[in-house]
Amino acid sequence: MNKIEKRGKGRPKKVQNITYVPSVINFDEVIKLKDIDMDPRMMEQMTSGLGNIDKFISHEGGIPCATNIMACGDPGVGKTTILLDVLSGVNNKGRKCLFISGEMGKKQMYKYTQRFPQFGNIQTLFVSDYLEYNTKDVVEQVLDKGWDLILIDSVAEIIDGVRDDNNWDRKMAENWMVDICTKNNKGENKTNKYTTFLLIQQVTKGGVFVGSNKLKHLTDAMLEMRRESDKDGGGTYMEFTKNRNGGVNYKMSFDLGSNNISYGAISEREEDEDDGYAEFEITNPEMVHQA
């Protein structure tokens, strides 16, 4: 009869400790802020011509070059419509603009242009037209052409497409999104455009931002679009909860008609003992933007 060989019960071999050797870092890039060499084009503002909108976005009055603005809010509140109106205004001022549509196809956008003809002049990439290609390649190559202002609707759709096409997890895809935005902010494209991104992002049913902190940190400004409660009139408004280039705790009302967009005054929120805050109008109501 064959003997059964007994297995040893000794302790597992110890893994050798690896000695950490710190990198030798050259700190020549540590400089005084006044000595930073910045291309003046990075400091320009792109105006939309929509009056209070430009004042609302930045202290200087316009959309700063080489920045990232994230927009989120209630479904159907008008995020795409408002930002397309801003994009159209900047486009009409001679800037090179692009709309990357990851959610709507040509039919839906054609209906949009029937209501708002000003959208018809915007160069638009429909992601659904390039399904035979890797989404990562499509986005990288169109961005490399160089643009002043790009609207992406939505970040979640682009990230999901990149994940599926490359078998990545969400973290890898979000890191890629941060990297390409940062690269184009710096003008690292064929025409050396210091690109600004308007990024529409989804929220959960509870209104919470969908995405990691790294994605949040990419943004220079966080714009929320919401509906008032019925007791407050039930209207729609936008508000910056973060803005490195402009003010926070300000809100601006807007209303979408069948073929026009109305922009209201900019109001400042201040603490109030009774209901949390009070609003004080600081600008006059804006024009109605007719299609």
Buried (B, 14 or more C-beta within 10 A) or exposed (E): EEEEEEEEEEEEEEEEEEEEEEEEEEEEEEEEEEEEEEEEEBEBBBBBBBBBBBBBBBEBBBBBBBBBBBBBBBEEBBBBBBBBBBBBBBBBBEBBBBBBBBBBEEEEBEEBBEBBEBBEEBBBBBBEEBEEEBBBEBBBEBBBEBBBBBBBBBBBBBBBBBBEBBEBEBEBBBBBBBEBBBBBBBBBBEEEBBBBBBBBBBBEEEEEBBBBEEBEEBBBBBBBBBBEEEEEEEEBBBBBEBBEBBBEBBBBBBBBEEEBBBBBBBBBBEEEEEEEEEBEEEBEEBEEBEB
